[in-house]
Amino acid sequence: MPRPSKNSPAKAEPATAGNGKSDRLDARMLEALVGYNARRAWLIVSGVFAERMAPYGLKQIDFSVLSLLAHNPGATSRQLCNTLDILPPNLVSLVATLDSRGLIERRPHPHDGRAVGLHLTEAGEKLIREAEQTVTQLEADASARLTVRERETLIRLLQKIYL
């Protein structure tokens, strides 16, 4: 019997080798771990994300920064780092890349003379609007086996771990 596909039920019959032994390993220990299950789900979602974001030239972190700026114009680098839990040096090159692509621009912060606010350009706004629609659809596709309530519960439970 062939290996169960990603779309088949989770408890499909294990594949058997010619000698009658199953090719499926006993993964009950791993399947009882939050990290293992989160990672397996992430692999599915991130693969679809990479495929569908390729036309936009966006990686997950690029999308996250642009989305935050779309909904929080003038956010500072410090705020982005805190929200995304990334180190400032990692954000510096990302901001420079998004700036060189003409997607964001730096402006003086209105309340803190030492800070710089980051804003989407017109091109950045157009790109993130389209990308957010695509991500919304890919998330729906990737979680299609869940009911709306199950999806909301999953998100809420995952957030309890990291928020």
PAZAPA-4460 file (N, C-alpha, C; in steps of 0.05 Angstrom, whole numbers, plus 32768, in hexadecimal, padded with zeros to 4 digits):
% residues 163
    n_x    n_y    n_z   ca_x   ca_y   ca_z    c_x    c_y    c_z   seq   type   mol
   8011   7FE8   8000   8000   8000   8000   8012   8019   8000     1      M     A
   800C   802D   7FF0   801D   8045   7FEF   801B   8055   8008     2      P     A
   802F   8066   800C   8030   8078   8023   8019   808B   8022     3      R     A
   800B   8090   8039   7FF5   80A3   8039   7FFD   80BF   802F     4      P     A
   7FED   80CB   801F   7FF2   80E6   8015   7FEB   80FA   802B     5      S     A
   7FF3   8113   8027   7FED   8128   803A   7FCF   812D   803C     6      K     A
   7FC0   8125   8028   7FA4   812A   8028   7F94   8112   8032     7      N     A
   7FA1   80FC   8037   7F92   80E4   8041   7F8F   80E6   805F     8      S     A
   7F7D   80D6   806A   7F79   80D7   8087   7F93   80D1   8096     9      P     A
   7F97   80DE   80AD   7FAF   80DC   80BC   7FB5   80BF   80C6    10      A     A
   7FA1   80AF   80CA   7FA5   8094   80D4   7FA2   807F   80BE    11      K     A
   7FAC   8085   80A7   7FAA   8072   8090   7FBA   8059   8097    12      A     A
   7FB4   8044   8089   7FC3   802B   808D   7FE0   802F   8086    13      E     A
   7FF3   8025   8097   800F   8028   8090   8016   8017   8077    14      P     A
   8029   8022   8068   8033   8013   8051   8043   7FFB   805A    15      A     A
   8042   7FE6   804B   8051   7FCE   8052   8066   7FC8   803D    16      T     A
   807D   7FBF   8046   8092   7FB7   8034   808B   7F9B   8029    17      A     A
   809A   7F91   8016   8096   7F77   800B   8097   7F60   801F    18      G     A
   80A4   7F65   8036   80A6   7F51   804A   808F   7F52   805E    19      N     A
   807B   7F62   8059   8064   7F64   806B   8067   7F77   8082    20      G     A
   807F   7F83   8085   8084   7F96   809B   807C   7FB2   8092    21      K     A
   8073   7FC2   80A4   806A   7FDD   809E   8082   7FF0   8099    22      S     A
   807E   8002   8086   8092   8017   8081   808E   802E   8095    23      D     A
   8077   802F   80A1   8070   8045   80B3   807C   803F   80CF    24      R     A
   808A   8051   80D9   8097   804E   80F4   8083   8056   8109    25      L     A
   8087   804C   8121   8077   8054   8138   8080   8070   8140    26      D     A
   8070   8084   813B   8077   80A0   8141   8065   80AB   8157    27      A     A
   8059   8099   8167   8046   80A3   817B   8054   80B6   818F    28      R     A
   806C   80B1   8196   807B   80C3   81A8   807D   80DF   819C    29      M     A
   8086   80E0   8183   8089   80FA   8176   806E   8108   8172    30      L     A
   805A   80F8   816A   8040   8103   8165   8032   810E   817E    31      E     A
   803D   8108   8195   8032   8112   81AE   8040   812C   81B6    32      A     A
   8053   8136   81A6   8062   814E   81AC   8057   8166   819D    33      L     A
   8054   817D   81AB   804A   8195   819F   805E   819E   8189    34      V     A
   8078   819F   8190   808C   81A8   817D   808C   8198   8163    35      G     A
   808B   817E   8166   808B   816C   814E   8073   8172   813C    36      Y     A
   805B   8174   8148   8043   8179   8139   8043   8195   812D    37      N     A
   804D   81A9   813C   804E   81C4   8132   8061   81C5   811A    38      A     A
   8078   81B7   811C   808B   81B7   8107   8080   81A9   80EE    39      R     A
   8072   8193   80F1   8066   8185   80DA   8052   8197   80CC    40      R     A
   8041   81A4   80DC   802D   81B7   80D0   803C   81CE   80C2    41      A     A
   8051   81D8   80CF   8060   81EF   80C4   806C   81E7   80A9    42      W     A
   8076   81CE   80A7   8082   81C6   808E   806E   81C6   8077    43      L     A
   8056   81BF   807C   8041   81BF   8067   803B   81DC   8060    44      I     A
   8035   81EC   8074   802C   8208   806F   8043   8218   8062    45      V     A
   805C   8215   806C   8072   8225   8062   8079   821C   8045    46      S     A
   8075   8203   803E   807A   81FB   8023   8066   8208   800F    47      G     A
   804D   8208   8017   8039   8215   8006   803E   8233   8005    48      V     A
   8046   823F   801C   804C   825B   801D   8062   8262   800A    49      F     A
   8078   8253   800B   808F   8259   7FF9   8087   8257   7FDC    50      A     A
   8077   8244   7FD5   806E   8240   7FBA   805D   8257   7FB0    51      E     A
   804A   825F   7FC1   8037   8274   7FB9   8042   8291   7FBC    52      R     A
   8057   8294   7FCC   8063   82AF   7FD0   807A   82B3   7FBC    53      M     A
   8083   829F   7FAF   8099   82A2   7F9B   8093   82B7   7F87    54      A     A
   807B   82B9   7F7B   8076   82CE   7F68   8079   82EA   7F73    55      P     A
   8076   82ED   7F8D   8078   8307   7F9A   8095   830C   7FA3    56      Y     A
   80A6   82F8   7FA2   80C1   82FA   7FAC   80C2   82FE   7FCA    57      G     A
   80B0   82F1   7FD9   80AF   82F5   7FF6   80B4   82DB   8005    58      L     A
   80C4   82DD   8019   80C8   82C7   802C   80B5   82CD   8044    59      K     A
   80B3   82BB   8056   80A0   82BF   806D   80A7   82D8   807D    60      Q     A
   80C0   82DD   8082   80C7   82F5   8092   80C1   830E   8082    61      I     A
   80C6   830E   8068   80C0   8326   8058   80A2   832C   8059    62      D     A
   8092   8317   8055   8075   831A   8057   806C   8325   8072    63      F     A
   8078   831A   8087   8071   8322   80A2   8077   8340   80A7    64      S     A
   808E   8349   809E   8096   8365   80A2   8083   8377   8091    65      V     A
   807E   8370   8078   806D   8381   8068   8051   8381   8072    66      L     A
   8047   836B   807C   802C   836A   8087   802A   837B   80A0    67      S     A
   803E   8379   80B2   803E   838A   80CA   803E   83A8   80C3    68      L     A
   804E   83AF   80AF   804F   83CB   80A7   8035   83D4   8099    69      L     A
   8028   83C2   808B   800E   83C9   807F   7FFA   83D0   8094    70      A     A
   7FFB   83C2   80AB   7FE8   83C5   80C0   7FF2   83D7   80D7    71      H     A
   800B   83DF   80D5   8017   83F0   80E9   802B   8404   80DC    72      N     A
   8021   8416   80CB   8033   8428   80BD   8044   8438   80D1    73      P     A
   805D   843B   80CB   8070   844A   80DC   807C   843A   80F2    74      G     A
   8077   841F   80F3   8084   840F   8108   80A2   8411   8106    75      A     A
   80AF   840E   811D   80CC   8410   811D   80D8   83F4   811B    76      T     A
   80F2   83F4   8115   8100   83DA   8114   80FE   83CC   812F    77      S     A
   8100   83DA   8145   80FF   83CE   815F   80E4   83C0   8163    78      R     A
   80CE   83CD   815B   80B4   83C2   815D   80B1   83A8   814C    79      Q     A
   80BC   83A9   8134   80BB   8391   8123   80CB   837A   812F    80      L     A
   80E3   8380   8139   80F3   836B   8146   80E4   835F   815E    81      C     A
   80D8   8370   816E   80CA   8366   8186   80B2   8354   817D    82      N     A
   80A3   835D   816A   808B   834F   8161   8092   8334   8154    83      T     A
   80A7   8334   8144   80AE   831C   8134   80C3   830B   8143    84      L     A
   80CD   8315   815A   80E1   8307   8169   80FA   8301   8158    85      D     A
   8104   8316   814B   811D   8313   813C   8131   8327   8146    86      I     A
   814A   8322   8141   8160   8333   814A   8163   834B   8137    87      L     A
   8169   8362   8142   816D   837A   8132   817F   8377   811A    88      P     A
   8197   836A   811D   81A8   8368   8106   819B   8358   80EF    89      P     A
   818A   8346   80F5   817C   8336   80E0   8167   8348   80D2    90      N     A
   815C   835B   80E0   8148   836C   80D4   8155   8381   80C2    91      L     A
   816D   838A   80C9   817A   839F   80BA   817D   8398   809C    92      V     A
   8186   8380   8096   818A   8379   807A   816F   8374   806D    93      S     A
   815C   836A   807B   8141   8366   8070   8134   8381   8069    94      L     A
   8136   8395   807A   812B   83B0   8074   813A   83BC   805C    95      V     A
   8154   83B8   805B   8163   83C3   8044   815A   83B6   802A    96      A     A
   8155   839C   802B   814C   838E   8013   8130   8397   800A    97      T     A
   811E   839A   801E   8103   83A3   8017   8104   83C0   800D    98      L     A
   8116   83D0   8018   8119   83EC   800F   8124   83EC   7FF3    99      D     A
   8138   83DC   7FED   8144   83DB   7FD2   8130   83D1   7FBD   100      S     A
   811D   83C2   7FC5   8108   83B8   7FB3   80F1   83CD   7FB0   101      R     A
   80F4   83E3   7FBE   80E0   83F8   7FBC   80C6   83F2   7FCA   102      G     A
   80C7   83E0   7FDE   80AE   83D8   7FEC   80A9   83E7   8006   103      L     A
   80BF   83F1   8012   80BC   8401   802B   80CE   841A   8029   104      I     A
   80C8   842D   803A   80D8   8444   803D   80DB   844C   805A   105      E     A
   80F0   845A   8060   80F5   8463   807B   80EE   8480   807D   106      R     A
   80E0   8487   8094   80D9   84A3   8099   80DE   84A9   80B6   107      R     A
   80E4   84C2   80BC   80E8   84C9   80D9   80CF   84C1   80E9   108      P     A
   80D4   84B6   8101   80BE   84AF   8112   80B2   84C8   811E   109      H     A
   8097   84CB   811E   808A   84E4   8127   808E   84EA   8145   110      P     A
   8092   84D5   8156   8094   84DA   8172   80AF   84D5   817E   111      H     A
   80C1   84C8   8170   80DB   84C2   817A   80F0   84CA   8165   112      D     A
   80FD   84E1   816B   8110   84EC   8158   8128   84D9   8151   113      G     A
   812D   84C6   8163   8143   84B3   815E   813B   849B   814D   114      R     A
   8121   8496   814B   8117   847F   813D   810E   8485   8121   115      A     A
   810D   8470   8111   8104   8473   80F5   80EC   8461   80F2   116      V     A
   80D7   846C   80E6   80BF   845C   80E1   80C1   844F   80C5   117      G     A
   80B7   8437   80C3   80B8   8429   80A9   809B   8429   809E   118      L     A
   809A   8430   8084   8080   8432   8076   8082   8423   805C   119      H     A
   806B   8418   8054   8069   840C   8039   8068   8421   8024   120      L     A
   8074   841C   800E   8071   842D   7FF7   8057   8425   7FE9   121      T     A
   804F   8432   7FD4   8038   842A   7FC5   803B   840E   7FBA   122      E     A
   8053   8408   7FB0   8059   83ED   7FA5   8057   83D9   7FBC   123      A     A
   8061   83E0   7FD3   8060   83CE   7FEA   8043   83C8   7FF3   124      G     A
   8033   83DD   7FF2   8017   83DA   7FFA   8008   83C7   7FE6   125      E     A
   800E   83CB   7FCD   8001   83BA   7FB8   800A   839D   7FBB   126      K     A
   8024   8399   7FBF   802F   837E   7FC1   8023   8370   7FDA   127      L     A
   8023   837D   7FF1   8019   8370   8009   7FFB   836B   8008   128      I     A
   7FEC   837C   7FFB   7FCF   8376   7FF8   7FCB   835C   7FE9   129      R     A
   7FD9   8359   7FD3   7FD7   8341   7FC3   7FE2   8329   7FD2   130      E     A
   7FF9   832C   7FDF   8005   8316   7FEE   7FF4   830D   8005   131      A     A
   7FE7   8320   8013   7FD6   8319   802A   7FBE   8309   8020   132      E     A
   7FB3   8310   8009   7F9D   8300   7FFE   7FA6   82E4   7FF7   133      Q     A
   7FBD   82E2   7FEC   7FC8   82C8   7FE5   7FCE   82B7   7FFE   134      T     A
   7FD9   82C4   8012   7FDF   82B5   802B   7FC5   82AC   8039   135      V     A
   7FB1   82BD   8039   7F97   82B6   8044   7F8C   829D   8037   136      T     A
   7F8E   829C   801C   7F85   8285   800D   7F96   826C   8012   137      Q     A
   7FB0   8270   8013   7FC2   8258   8017   7FBE   824D   8033   138      L     A
   7FB9   825E   8047   7FB4   8255   8062   7F9A   8245   8062   139      E     A
   7F86   824F   8054   7F6C   8240   8053   7F70   8225   8045   140      A     A
   7F80   8225   8030   7F86   820C   8022   7F95   81F8   8034   141      D     A
   7FAA   8202   8041   7FBB   81F2   8052   7FAC   81E6   806A   142      A     A
   7F98   81F5   8073   7F89   81EB   808B   7F6D   81E2   8084   143      S     A
   7F69   81DA   806B   7F4E   81D3   8062   7F42   81BC   8070   144      A     A
   7F52   81AB   807D   7F48   8194   808B   7F3D   819C   80A7   145      R     A
   7F40   81B5   80AE   7F36   81BF   80C8   7F1D   81CF   80C4   146      L     A
   7F0B   81CE   80D7   7EF4   81DF   80D6   7EFD   81FB   80DE   147      T     A
   7EEC   820F   80D9   7EF3   822A   80E0   7EF9   822C   80FE   148      V     A
   7EE9   821F   810E   7EED   821F   812B   7F07   8211   8133   149      R     A
   7F0D   81FB   8127   7F26   81ED   812D   7F3E   81FE   8126   150      E     A
   7F3D   820C   810F   7F53   821D   8107   7F56   8234   811B   151      R     A
   7F41   8240   8123   7F42   8256   8137   7F4E   824C   8151   152      E     A
   7F45   8234   8159   7F4F   8228   8172   7F6D   8222   8170   153      T     A
   7F75   8217   8159   7F91   8210   8155   7FA2   822A   8157   154      L     A
   7F9A   823F   814A   7FA9   8258   814B   7FAA   8262   8168   155      I     A
   7F94   8262   8176   7F93   826B   8191   7FA6   825A   81A3   156      R     A
   7FA5   8240   81A0   7FB6   822F   81B0   7FD4   8233   81AA   157      L     A
   7FDB   8236   8191   7FF7   823B   818A   8000   8256   8195   158      L     A
   7FEF   826A   8194   7FF6   8284   819F   7FFA   8283   81BE   159      Q     A
   7FEC   8271   81CB   7FF0   826E   81E8   800D   8265   81EE   160      K     A
   801A   8258   81DC   8035   824F   81E0   8049   8266   81DD   161      I     A
   8045   8277   81C9   8059   828C   81C4   8052   82A8   81CB   162      Y     A
   8039   82AE   81D1   8032   82C9   81D9   8033   82CD   81F7   163      L     A
***
